Amino acid sequence: MTNAMWEGLSNQAVAVAGVVYFLALLVHLGEFAALRQPKEAAVAVGAGGAPDAPVEGDDSGARTPSERIAFLGRLGYLLTVIAALAHFVALVGRGMAAEPNRVPWGNMYEFTVSGTFVVTVIYLALFRRYGLGWMAPLAVGFVLSVLMVAVIWLHEPVAPLTEALNSYWLVIHVVSAAVATGAFTVGGIASVMYLVKLRTGDAEDGWLARVPGLVSLDKLAYRIHAFAFPVWTFAVLITGPIWAHEAWSRYWNWDPKEVWAFITWVVYAGYLHARATAGWKGRNAAILALIGMATLWFNFIGVNYFASNSQHSYAAPGTPAEVPAVTIVDRP
């Protein structure tokens, strides 16, 4: 296949992923809309028969309400897996379309497509272990929204890596940062639902009835953040400075991207430290976790719009990827 064909495949795969994510979102919304049906059926039946029992003489094979809910949950999960596969094909196509072939992390569009893919992978990986069916519309909706932003506003043609990015440290740094970003995002969603559940209380039916209790949500958010933090530390304080020294002969440049990455690290360090020493749990911890997620995603996308002097300007939208945006210092 030619480079143009690989790029076309990548663009088509992103479109397919977006459509399938949207279908998965619709299915999950239908699943949660159906959660009220068992209770309504019980009221309608009154003294006659169980609400989940099929109508006598009905041999059409129609599913009971609980069976329909379970079917929609499985279908939504399957569609999300299919969307993730198409998402992966899009990333492979971007890398294969470049000359020479490279990792698909050359500009802001590629970083964003990769970041949303990691969010999906972490959500799917934790789905069964932690019973994240209740998180489905939030996780899928988040990925779909950010992917749409990438396609509509951030898309750029495939181009060779800038000189600063042409390093094996790129793979180590970006992979660890992306994994931490995906985990922090999933943990942030759990923190959001903690605050929602705290405000609304326990629901008897509907979607909120499936969301775990406050104690379980708090523990889930803490476990995910506790996993993501050392990975983020490795990315920001170890591989990032090493890569900066290789590219710019300095371990730290007070670049806006570096500063905001460190701010994110401080916020999450404060979150984990407060939980371990001051006994911060529940509402205060959830709010601090959301502040961390806000700084995380501002660093990921927002800095590129507002910082005009960043050495990471190769990641800014509208910056031609084939033109080096930084000065590489030759070293003996």
Backbone hydrogen bonds, N-H to C=O, Kabsch-Sander energy under -0.5 kcal/mol:
donor,donor_aa,acceptor,acceptor_aa,energy
6,W,2,T,-2.2
7,E,3,N,-2.4
8,G,4,A,-2.4
9,L,5,M,-2.5
10,S,6,W,-2.4
11,N,7,E,-2.5
12,Q,8,G,-2.4
13,A,9,L,-2.7
14,V,10,S,-2.2
15,A,11,N,-1.9
16,V,12,Q,-2.7
17,A,13,A,-2.9
18,G,14,V,-2.5
19,V,15,A,-2.3
20,V,16,V,-2.7
21,Y,17,A,-2.8
22,F,18,G,-2.1
23,L,19,V,-2.2
24,A,20,V,-2.7
25,L,21,Y,-2.4
26,L,22,F,-2.4
27,V,23,L,-2.5
28,H,24,A,-2.5
29,L,25,L,-2.4
30,G,26,L,-2.4
31,E,27,V,-2.3
32,F,28,H,-2.2
33,A,29,L,-2.0
34,A,30,G,-1.6
35,L,32,F,-0.6
36,R,33,A,-0.8
37,Q,34,A,-1.2
40,E,36,R,-1.9
41,A,37,Q,-2.9
42,A,38,P,-1.9
43,V,39,K,-1.7
44,A,40,E,-2.2
45,V,41,A,-2.3
46,G,42,A,-1.9
48,G,45,V,-1.8
49,G,47,A,-0.8
53,A,50,A,-1.3
58,D,55,V,-2.1
59,D,57,G,-0.9
68,R,64,T,-2.4
69,I,65,P,-2.3
70,A,66,S,-2.1
71,F,67,E,-2.5
72,L,68,R,-2.6
73,G,69,I,-2.1
74,R,70,A,-2.2
75,L,71,F,-2.6
76,G,72,L,-2.7
77,Y,73,G,-2.1
78,L,74,R,-2.4
79,L,75,L,-2.6
80,T,76,G,-2.0
81,V,77,Y,-2.1
82,I,78,L,-2.4
83,A,79,L,-2.6
84,A,80,T,-2.3
85,L,81,V,-2.0
86,A,82,I,-2.2
87,H,83,A,-2.5
88,F,84,A,-2.3
89,V,85,L,-2.2
90,A,86,A,-2.0
91,L,87,H,-1.6
92,V,88,F,-2.4
93,G,89,V,-2.7
94,R,90,A,-1.8
95,G,91,L,-1.9
96,M,92,V,-2.5
97,A,93,G,-1.6
98,A,94,R,-0.6
98,A,95,G,-0.7
102,R,95,G,-1.6
105,W,103,V,-2.0
109,Y,154,L,-0.5
111,F,107,N,-2.4
112,T,108,M,-2.4
113,V,109,Y,-2.4
114,S,110,E,-2.3
115,G,111,F,-2.7
116,T,112,T,-2.4
117,F,113,V,-1.5
118,V,114,S,-2.0
119,V,115,G,-1.9
120,T,116,T,-2.0
121,V,117,F,-2.4
122,I,118,V,-2.7
123,Y,119,V,-2.3
124,L,120,T,-2.7
125,A,121,V,-2.6
126,L,122,I,-2.0
127,F,123,Y,-0.7
128,R,124,L,-0.5
130,Y,126,L,-2.3
132,L,127,F,-2.2
134,W,131,G,-0.6
135,M,132,L,-1.4
136,A,133,G,-1.3
139,A,135,M,-2.8
140,V,136,A,-2.7
141,G,137,P,-1.7
142,F,138,L,-2.2
143,V,139,A,-2.3
144,L,140,V,-2.7
145,S,141,G,-2.3
146,V,142,F,-2.4
147,L,143,V,-2.4
148,M,144,L,-2.1
149,V,145,S,-1.9
150,A,146,V,-2.2
151,V,147,L,-2.3
152,I,148,M,-2.6
153,W,149,V,-2.5
154,L,149,V,-0.9
154,L,150,A,-1.1
155,H,150,A,-0.7
165,L,162,T,-0.6
166,N,162,T,-1.0
167,S,165,L,-2.4
170,L,167,S,-1.4
171,V,167,S,-0.6
172,I,168,Y,-1.5
173,H,169,W,-3.0
174,V,170,L,-2.8
175,V,171,V,-2.2
176,S,172,I,-1.8
177,A,173,H,-2.3
178,A,174,V,-3.0
179,V,175,V,-2.4
180,A,176,S,-2.2
181,T,177,A,-2.4
182,G,178,A,-2.6
183,A,179,V,-2.3
184,F,180,A,-3.0
185,T,181,T,-2.1
186,V,182,G,-2.1
187,G,183,A,-2.7
188,G,184,F,-2.3
189,I,185,T,-2.1
190,A,186,V,-1.7
191,S,187,G,-1.8
192,V,188,G,-2.4
193,M,189,I,-2.3
194,Y,190,A,-1.6
195,L,191,S,-1.9
196,V,192,V,-2.2
197,K,193,M,-2.9
198,L,194,Y,-2.4
199,R,195,L,-1.6
200,T,196,V,-2.6
201,G,197,K,-2.5
209,A,206,G,-0.7
210,R,207,W,-2.0
211,V,207,W,-0.7
217,L,213,G,-2.5
218,D,214,L,-2.4
219,K,215,V,-2.2
220,L,216,S,-2.5
221,A,217,L,-2.6
222,Y,218,D,-2.1
223,R,219,K,-2.6
224,I,220,L,-2.2
225,H,221,A,-2.4
226,A,222,Y,-2.7
227,F,223,R,-1.5
228,A,224,I,-2.3
229,F,225,H,-2.4
231,V,227,F,-0.8
232,W,228,A,-2.7
233,T,229,F,-2.7
234,F,230,P,-2.3
235,A,231,V,-2.0
236,V,232,W,-3.0
237,L,233,T,-2.5
238,I,233,T,-0.5
238,I,234,F,-0.8
239,T,234,F,-2.7
240,G,235,A,-1.4
242,I,238,I,-1.8
243,W,239,T,-2.6
244,A,240,G,-2.7
245,H,241,P,-2.5
246,E,242,I,-2.0
247,A,243,W,-2.3
248,W,244,A,-3.6
249,S,245,H,-1.5
250,R,244,A,-0.8
259,V,255,D,-2.9
260,W,256,P,-2.4
261,A,257,K,-2.0
262,F,258,E,-2.1
263,I,259,V,-2.3
264,T,260,W,-2.4
265,W,261,A,-1.9
266,V,262,F,-2.5
267,V,263,I,-2.4
268,Y,264,T,-2.3
269,A,265,W,-2.4
270,G,266,V,-2.5
271,Y,267,V,-2.1
272,L,268,Y,-2.4
273,H,269,A,-2.7
274,A,270,G,-2.7
275,R,271,Y,-1.8
276,A,272,L,-1.9
277,T,273,H,-2.6
278,A,273,H,-0.6
278,A,274,A,-0.9
279,G,274,A,-0.6
280,W,274,A,-2.1
284,N,281,K,-0.7
286,A,282,G,-2.5
287,I,283,R,-2.4
288,L,284,N,-2.2
289,A,285,A,-2.3
290,L,286,A,-1.9
291,I,287,I,-2.0
292,G,288,L,-2.0
293,M,289,A,-2.0
294,A,290,L,-2.2
295,T,291,I,-2.2
296,L,292,G,-2.2
297,W,293,M,-2.4
298,F,294,A,-2.0
299,N,295,T,-2.2
300,F,296,L,-1.8
301,I,297,W,-2.3
302,G,297,W,-0.9
303,V,298,F,-2.5
304,N,301,I,-0.7
305,Y,301,I,-0.5
305,Y,302,G,-1.6
306,F,302,G,-1.7
307,A,303,V,-2.4
308,S,306,F,-0.7
313,S,310,S,-1.1
315,A,312,H,-2.2
316,A,313,S,-1.3
319,T,316,A,-1.6
323,V,320,P,-1.2
328,I,326,V,-0.6
329,V,247,A,-1.1
329,V,327,T,-0.5
330,D,328,I,-0.6
